[in-house]
Amino acid sequence: MSENKLNVVVPKDYNGTPIEVVLREGTAPEQLEIKEPERVMIDGTIDAPYRWLEKRIDLINQKSSNIIVNRDKMGMILTINETNYYQDAITGVLQPSKEMVEFGINTDKKWEPIKLSQFLKMHRAFFTDKSQNMILVSTLKNFKAKVNQDIERSKEENGSKVDNYSQVVDSNLPKSFKLNIPLFKGFACEEIEVEIYADVDGRDVSLSLVSAGANEAIEEYKNKVIDEQLEQIKQIAPDIVIIEV
């Protein structure tokens, strides 16, 4: 039979009072695994860098931080601890609104007439003139059939498909319509004028939505919004270097 031995070191000034000794048995808990620091990586709207700095400006070294601005990509990146491998990065981008993306305005998105008719009918709320929406929906329903019918008649009469097609588009589709939608995510609605561009390839008809006014407003807003964000950042973090690329 083995005996457990316990050594107790008594202080020099021990006065004889009882000493309580606690003996714990069992295995010691395993040491937690050491993990590397986690980087903060945030992708947000254009005001994300400012919002982050607004609440944490007292926790960072401004001299070791920077902001890179790219107006072509409509965004900026705030980097904290720029020489640290685990540097934090907060990205803010001026994002097109969900509505602009869904309509496909000023993009390569192509619509079949019947699909565009159905889409516009379900998004009537964005039209400044609801009656114009109804007329456009009705016109688009029969647009492809009307084009093909007139092309066939044109072939029989003089073979001039191009001239006849131009007449169909001019007489059948409205020159433009107006929408009230936000240009950017998180921004208020803007009234824009939208034109329908049609393309016919044989019997296939495709439509695209174009707005010169929206394009101009986006260019104007882009610089205005970015400048406003940078000015706010300068007010609370004057020592962070801002670099345009």
Order of alpha helices (4+ residues) and beta strands (2+ residues): beta-alpha-beta-beta-beta-alpha-alpha-alpha-alpha-alpha-beta-beta-beta-alpha-beta
